Amino acid sequence: MVPEFLTGSTDLGNLSYRMPAIHPMIAVSGPTVALHTVEFAAASSSEAGDRAVRDGALGLALTAVDYLADAGLRTAVHAEFAAQGGPLDVERYFG
């Protein structure tokens, strides 16, 4: 469970209905600092915030490299996505 002060919304949820997706989170501030607050803005503009963005970008880039370089991983990702129901047929779902 994610504490309520760390939750939020994202359009990635919409995308994840159509294709496999990940939504990693990186620490920019202390564990009790809520998003969209003055304290979060201060942490985001600090050296720790810059480091978190670099770490997150590197993590996502390395994940993409793993996915692109490993056919077995791609197969496993798509098999798991299919096992969970696969892509949502938006027109049929909302039609």
Secondary structure as a PSIPRED ss2 file (coil, helix, strand):
# PSIPRED VFORMAT (PSIPRED V4.0)

   1 M C   1.000  0.000  0.000
   2 V C   1.000  0.000  0.000
   3 P C   1.000  0.000  0.000
   4 E H   0.000  1.000  0.000
   5 F H   0.000  1.000  0.000
   6 L H   0.000  1.000  0.000
   7 T C   1.000  0.000  0.000
   8 G C   1.000  0.000  0.000
   9 S C   1.000  0.000  0.000
  10 T C   1.000  0.000  0.000
  11 D C   1.000  0.000  0.000
  12 L H   0.000  1.000  0.000
  13 G H   0.000  1.000  0.000
  14 N H   0.000  1.000  0.000
  15 L H   0.000  1.000  0.000
  16 S C   1.000  0.000  0.000
  17 Y C   1.000  0.000  0.000
  18 R C   1.000  0.000  0.000
  19 M C   1.000  0.000  0.000
  20 P C   1.000  0.000  0.000
  21 A C   1.000  0.000  0.000
  22 I C   1.000  0.000  0.000
  23 H C   1.000  0.000  0.000
  24 P C   1.000  0.000  0.000
  25 M C   1.000  0.000  0.000
  26 I C   1.000  0.000  0.000
  27 A C   1.000  0.000  0.000
  28 V C   1.000  0.000  0.000
  29 S C   1.000  0.000  0.000
  30 G C   1.000  0.000  0.000
  31 P C   1.000  0.000  0.000
  32 T C   1.000  0.000  0.000
  33 V C   1.000  0.000  0.000
  34 A C   1.000  0.000  0.000
  35 L C   1.000  0.000  0.000
  36 H C   1.000  0.000  0.000
  37 T C   1.000  0.000  0.000
  38 V H   0.000  1.000  0.000
  39 E H   0.000  1.000  0.000
  40 F H   0.000  1.000  0.000
  41 A H   0.000  1.000  0.000
  42 A H   0.000  1.000  0.000
  43 A H   0.000  1.000  0.000
  44 S H   0.000  1.000  0.000
  45 S C   1.000  0.000  0.000
  46 S C   1.000  0.000  0.000
  47 E H   0.000  1.000  0.000
  48 A H   0.000  1.000  0.000
  49 G H   0.000  1.000  0.000
  50 D H   0.000  1.000  0.000
  51 R H   0.000  1.000  0.000
  52 A H   0.000  1.000  0.000
  53 V H   0.000  1.000  0.000
  54 R H   0.000  1.000  0.000
  55 D H   0.000  1.000  0.000
  56 G H   0.000  1.000  0.000
  57 A H   0.000  1.000  0.000
  58 L H   0.000  1.000  0.000
  59 G H   0.000  1.000  0.000
  60 L H   0.000  1.000  0.000
  61 A H   0.000  1.000  0.000
  62 L H   0.000  1.000  0.000
  63 T H   0.000  1.000  0.000
  64 A H   0.000  1.000  0.000
  65 V H   0.000  1.000  0.000
  66 D H   0.000  1.000  0.000
  67 Y H   0.000  1.000  0.000
  68 L H   0.000  1.000  0.000
  69 A H   0.000  1.000  0.000
  70 D C   1.000  0.000  0.000
  71 A H   0.000  1.000  0.000
  72 G H   0.000  1.000  0.000
  73 L H   0.000  1.000  0.000
  74 R H   0.000  1.000  0.000
  75 T H   0.000  1.000  0.000
  76 A H   0.000  1.000  0.000
  77 V H   0.000  1.000  0.000
  78 H H   0.000  1.000  0.000
  79 A H   0.000  1.000  0.000
  80 E H   0.000  1.000  0.000
  81 F H   0.000  1.000  0.000
  82 A H   0.000  1.000  0.000
  83 A H   0.000  1.000  0.000
  84 Q C   1.000  0.000  0.000
  85 G C   1.000  0.000  0.000
  86 G C   1.000  0.000  0.000
  87 P C   1.000  0.000  0.000
  88 L C   1.000  0.000  0.000
  89 D C   1.000  0.000  0.000
  90 V H   0.000  1.000  0.000
  91 E H   0.000  1.000  0.000
  92 R H   0.000  1.000  0.000
  93 Y H   0.000  1.000  0.000
  94 F H   0.000  1.000  0.000
  95 G C   1.000  0.000  0.000
